[in-house]
Amino acid sequence: MKKVLLTSIGCLVVVLLMAQPKFEFRGVWIATVENIDWPSKKTLSSDEQKAEFIRILDMHKRNGMNAIVMQIRPVADAFYPSQLEPWSEYLTGQQGKPPAPYYDPLEFMISETHKRGMEFHAWLNPYRAVFSIAKSSVAPNHITKIHPEWFLDYGGKRYFDPGNKEAQKFVERVVQDIVKRYDVDAIHFDDYFYPYRVPGVEFPDGKSFQKYGKGMTRDDWRRSNVDSIIVMLNTIIKKEKPFVQFGISPFGVWRNIDKDPEGSNTKAGQTNYDDLYADILLWLKKGWIDYVVPQLYWEHGHKLVGFEVLTDWWARHGYGRNMYIGQGIYRSKEPKSVAWHNRKELPNQINRLRSYSQIQGSVYFSSKTFASNPNGWSDTLRNNYYKYPAIAPPMPWIDDEKPAAPELIIASAQPVGADNTVALYLRQDTANDLINRYVVYNFKDVNDQDISDPKNIHEIVVYGNDFYTLDLNKIPAGQKRVVIAVTSLTRTNNESRKSNFLVFEKSGNRWRQVATD
């Protein structure tokens, strides 16, 4: 376990923070359902949607994020052209209506995200089909109209029946279609498997239970239904593209300790295992998912579900898979949430997460909260906790092969242009379709080229035509000498050895090349 050291100086306790990790997941959920984050309105034109999305990406890039978790299928609809499901109501105001002028939002979003060296995790809701039976726009070709027998109404919403085998196969086809056609880095499901309980109302799946129950208790049967679709989806994702990750973001409590000695010392009203029928620990133990993001949207010291209690519990129950913690920055907008108006709450949470080697990062809900810089937290991330870039953690069970080191070549006759930019060619001798980014390093000394220190990362850039423009104007003020070298990254974040290096020096306002390796 990593440590945060505490030193007592009189009555003052000083926290000596460990260095920022080089490998850390820093993600943000961007929700489309009910237009929570994007697009902000159903009436935006295509150009307005694009401009708004770019502003969101640039904000998160400035804040040090390296991934977005983008909701592309909120209610059995699509933010992309699909033969299986209609265009989303939240994109155009009417389900089934394409954007005008026409474009493919998913293709656009992936491209813009990757341009910034960030991962794109495609977030789908597996079973929610109609958000509001009374109010939602439902197209004639929506699956609830074509196969009404697959669906159940509960709490004013319409859901796929998780026990219906045909419904499971349909969800599998949707996921396979996305992975096959789009350059996503991951498929991501949130916590909505069986719906959260409505007090006094049982989920109406009796017919399916009678048909498929096979002597199991209803609770065990429900869990087996969710288990089966997780296995199916993991299999089909890896069959299409082995490098695409499969992640789940469950509710923050697996089970309370009063129900199971392996459970957390919490008193949650509902839990994954007993109410949502999602046995997250089984999926982790079996290796059916690549990462987990438990939603710990509570503060330190919460009487029923303390952040510190759950963080410690999840750190001990990752079973070797990557673990990122979901943090509820949105709660800073709740007037009565005293703890979330404490400027130290979020920094204290990050410090706690970094004290565990089993926890490799965070995902924040949700995107729009950052726009108002609540409690100065956007500034805190940008200037302190996420000051230096980070690479998303590797997943060696998918792929542990490191690529060959690239070669750094000046691509123009004049090494440094009049505008202090350098045209570079990054040659990769070993062809590898899984290489998708380069890490550009800025060292201050030829004899101290440490790629393990994130302070030396200048930029993470997309792998494309192998040309990169180094802008020496972006070198920190006061640094008169810079040693540039590059590494390659695979789709699963395996990093190569360092390339050769180039040395530049500044005289006045002009940079010039002085050496090469």
N, C-alpha and C positions, 0 to 999 in steps of 0.2 A: 504494500500500500504506500502510495506517495504521501508525503507529510507536509503540513503547513506548520511551521515552527512558531511557538509562542514564547516570547522573552519578556520577563517581568522587569520593569525599571521603576522601582518604587511602587506606586499604585497604578502605574501605566502599563498596559499590556500592548506590546508592539507585535503586529502580525508580519512575519517575514515571509512574503509570498514567494513560492517557487517560480521559476521562469515559465513563460508561456510555452506550451507544448508545440512542437513542430507539426505533429499529426493530431488534429482535433476537428470533429464535426461541428460546424456552426451553421445551423439551418433555420429557416423561417417558414412557417405554414402560410400560404397565400390561399385564402378561402374564397370560393366563388358562390357557394350557396347563399341565397338571400343577398348577394352582392356585398358580402362582408368586407372583402379587400379589393377584389378586381373582377370585372370592371366595376367602378364605383357606382355606375348607374346602368340600367338596361337600355338607355337611350343613346349611349355614346356611339359615334360613328366608328368605322374601322380605324381610321387614322387617329382618332382620339383614344381608342383602346390601346393602340400600339404605343402612342406617346406616353400614356399613363403607365403602361407596363414597364417601359424603359426607365421612367422616373423611379418606379419602385425598385427595379434591379439596381440602379445606380446608387440609391439610398443604402440598400443592404450591402452592396460592394464597399461603399465608403465605411460602413460600420464594421467591416471585417468578416462578413458572412462568406461562406464558401459553398453553400447549397441552398436551393429553394425546394420546398415541398408544395407542389402546385396542384390544386384540386381541379381535375379535368373531367370528372364524372360524378357530380354531386347527387343526382337522382335518376339513375338509369338514362342519362342523357349525355351529350358529348360536347366538348369544346374543340372538336375536330370533325372533319367529314367522316361519317361512319355509315356502313351498310346495315349496322345492327341497331343503332339507337339514334334518335333525332337530335338536332342541334338544341343546345341548352336554352331554356327560357332566360337564364341569367346573363346570357350573352347578347340577345337581341330583343328581349321582352316577350317573345312568343316562341314556345317550344316548336321546333321543326323549321324555324325561319333562319336561313343562313345569313352570315354577316354581309353587309353591303357598304362599299364595294367588297367583293368576295376576297377572302384570304383564308388560310389555314392557321387559326390561332395557335394550335399546339406546335406546329412546325416553326412558326415565328418565335414562340416563347422559348423553345429548346435552343434555337439558333442564337438568340440574344443572350440566353443564360450561358451557353458554352463560350460565346465570344469573350465573356468576362472571366473565364477560367473557373466557373462554378458548375456544380453538379445539378442535374434536373431530375427530381424524384416525382414521378407521376402519381398523384394521390387520387385514389378511387374509393367510393363508398360501396361496399359489396352488396348490401341488401336493401338499402333505402331506395324506393322507386317513385314515390310522390311525396313531396315535403308537406303539402297541405291539401288534403282531399277537397276542402271547401274552396281554396283560393288558387291553387297552382294551375298553370297552363299545361295541358296535356295534349300532345299531338295525336292525330289519328293513327300514326304508325308507331306509337310508343308501345313497348312490350306489354304494358298492362292492358292495352286494348286488344292486342293480338292473342295473348295467352292469359286472360283474367284468372284462370284456374291456378296459376302459379303464385298468386298474391293473396296477402292477408292484410286486413285493416286493423290498426291498433293505435290508439291515442291520437286519432285524427290524421294519421299518416298511413301510407300504403307500403308494404314491404314484400320483397320476395320471401317465400316460405323456405327457410333454410333446409327443411326436411324434404323438399321436392327435388328429386334427382335431375329433372329436366331444367329446373331453374339453376341448379349448380352448374350444369354443363353450359348454360347460356352465359353465365358470368365468366366461366373459363374461356369461352370464345371471345368475349370482349377483351379480356386481358391479353390473350394470344394475339389478337388483331393489333393492339397497341404496341406490344413488344416487337412484333414482326415489322410494322410499318414505320416506327418512329425511333429516333436515337435517344431513348430515355436511359438514364443511369440506374433507375430503380422503379419498381412498382411498390406503392405504399398504401396500406390500408389503415384506417383509424380504428376507433373503439366501437363502432356500430356493427356488431354482429347480430345476435338477438337484441332487440331494442331494450332500452332501460325500462324497468317495470313501471307501469301505471298503477298506483295504489288501488288494490281491490279488484283489478281486472287482469285475468289470465290471458296470455298470448294465445290466440285461437288456432292452434296447430293440431287439434285433436284428430282430424281425419288423416293427416300425414303420419301421426304417431301410430294410429291403428294400422295403417298400411305398412309402415316400415319399422315399427318399434322392435319387433323380433324378441320380445321378452325382456327388454331393458327397461329400467325406470325412465320416466320422461326426461329427467335431468341428464342422465347418462346418455340417452339417445340424442338430446339436443347438443351436448358437447361433441358427440361423435359426428354429428352433421357438420359442425364447424371444423373439427379436425380434418374431415375428409376433403373439404374445399381448400384448406390450407395445403394439404399434401398435393392435391390436383394442381393448384396454381404454382407451387414451387416447381413441380415437375415440368409443366408446360413452359414456364419462364426460362428455365435452364435448358430446355430442349431447343427453344428458339434462339436464345442468346445466352450462353453460359455466364457471361460477365455481368448480366443485369441483376442487380440486387433485389431481394424481396424483404421488405421491412413492414413491421406492424407497430402501431402506436396504441397500446391498450390503455384502458382506465388505469389509474395509478395504483390500485390495490388488487392484488391477485386473490387473496383470501385473508380474512381476519384471523388472528391467532385463536380466537374462541371457537372457530370452526375447524381449524387444522393446525397442529403444532408447527408445521412448516410455514404457516402464514405470518404476516407482519403484525407487530404489536399496535394495531390500529382498530378503530371502531367505525369503519366505513358503512354507510347505509346500504350500498350495493357494491358488489364485487364482480370481477371478471368471471371467476369460476362459478359462482353460485347464482348469478343473475344474468350475465351476458353470455354465459356458457362458452367462454373462451379460455381454454386451458393453456395460457401462455407458456408456463414452465415446461409443459410437455413438448411444445413446438421448439423451444430452445434446446431441450435435452436431445430431441431427435434430429436437430439440425435442419428443420423444415423452413426456417427463416434465417436471414443473414444479419438482421439487426432488429433491436427492439427500442421503442421510445415511450416508456411509461409516462403518462401525463401527470406530473406532480405539480398541480396548479395551486398548491397550498404553501403557506409560509412556514418558516422556522417556528417551532413552539406551538403549532396548532394542536389543540387538545385531543382531537380525534384522529387526525391524519397528518402528523408533523412531517415537514419536509425532511428533517434530519433523520427521522425514523425510517421513512420510506427509501431515502437515498441509500442508507446503509443496507437495508434489506435487499434492494434490487442489485446493489453491487455484489452481493453474495449469491445472486441467482441468475447470472448471465450465461453460465455454462459454455463459456468460450466464444460466444457470439458478441458482436459489437453492441454496445449499449450507450445510447444517448438519452438524456433526460429532457422531457417536455416541460417547459417553464411558462407559467401563466402571466406573462408581462401585461396582458390585457386587464388584469385585475387592478392595475394602477389607475384605471378609469372608474373604479367602483368607489363612490364617495364614502361608504362606510367601512371599507377595507383599510383599517388603520395601518396594519403591517405593511401593506403595499404602497403606502405613502412615505414609508421610511426609505430614504435614499440608499441605505446600506443593504436592503433586503436582497436585491439582485446581485450585487458584488459578493455578498456573503454566500449566496447560493453557488455562484461560479467557483469561489474558493473551495467550497465543500466538495463540489464535483471533481475538481482537479486534485483533491487529496486522495482519490481512489484510482488506482491503476486500471480497475475493471470498468470504469466509466470514461468514455472517449469523446464526450461533447454534449451539445445542447441543441434543442429545436424550440423555437419560440412561437407562441400563439398570442396574437397573430400579427400579420404584417403591418396593418394600418396604425397600430399602436405606436410604432417607432416614429411615425411622421411627426408626432407632437413632442418627441423627445421627453417622455415622462420621467420626472425626477432626475432629468439630465442623463438618463441611462444610455441614450444613443451616443452622447459625448463620452461617457464612461467606457463604453465598448471600443469606440473608435480610437480614443486617446490612451487607453490603458490596457484593458483586458484583451482586446483584439487588435492591439496596435500593429502587430506583425502578422503577415499572412500565415495561414495554416493549411495543410493538406488534409483532406478527409482520410480517416484511418484505412489502412489496407485490410483486405479480407483474404488471408492466405488459404482458407479452405476452398475458395473459388479458384484462386490463381496465385502462386507465390513466385513466379518467374520474373526476374528483373530484366528489363531491356538493356541492350547495349548502350554505351554512352554515346551521345551525339557529338558531332564535330562543329565547332563554331568558326565560321568563315566570314570575313568582311566581303560584302557583295557588291561594292562599288569601287571605282578607281580612287575616289577621294575618301579616305577612312571616315572623317568626320565632316558632315555638311556644315554649311554656313549657319544653319539653324540648330547646331549642336545635336543633330540626330545621326545615328549610325545604322546603315542598312546591313542586316546580318542574315546570313544563310545558315540554317541549322540542319546539317546533313546527318541523316540516320542511316548508316550503312546496312544495318540489319533490319530488313523489312518486317514490320510488326503492325498489323491492323489494329491491335489493341492499344497502341500508343495514341493518346489524345490530348496531351498537354505537355508543356515544357515549364520547368521552374528556372527562372532567371535569378542568379545570385549576384549580389554586390558585396565584394569583400574590400576591406581597406588596405590589405597587405598581401603580397604574393605568397608570403610564408605562413599565412594564417587563413587558409581557405576551408573553413569548417562548415560543411553543409548540414550538420546536425542542429545548428543554432538558427531558429527562425528569424532572428534579428538580421541575418544575412540575406533573407529572401527579398528580392527587389519586386518581383511580380510573377504571378502564375498565368501563363498565356495559352491560348488554344493552339492545338496542333492542327495545321491545315496545309498551306502551301509551302511550309518550312521557311518562310521569310518573316523576319521580325525586325521592327524598327525600334532601336534602343534610343530613348529620349533622355539624353544626359541632363537636360534641364530639370528632370525629376529627381536627380540625385540630391540627397539632403544638403541643405545649405551648410556651408562650412567644410564640407568634404571636398578636398582638392585632388584626391587621387582615388581611382576606382578600379577594381579588378573584377571583370565580368566573366562568369562561367555559367554553364547551363546543364541541367539534367533532364531526362525524359521521364514521363509518368505514364503508366498503363491505365486502362479503364478501371482497374481495381486498386489504383494508387500505389503500385510498386514502383520504386524510384531507381533509376540507373545510377551508375557512377558518374562523377563529374566530368564534363568535357575539358578540352584545353581552355586556356584563359586569354583574355585581352586586357591590356592595361591602358588607362586613359588618365591624363592629368589636366587640371584646369589652371589657366593663367588669365587673370582678369575675368572676362565673361566668356572666354573661349576655351573649348576642350580640344585636346589633340591626343592621338594615339602615340604611346611611347614604347610599348613592348607587346610581344605576343609569345605564347607558349608554343 
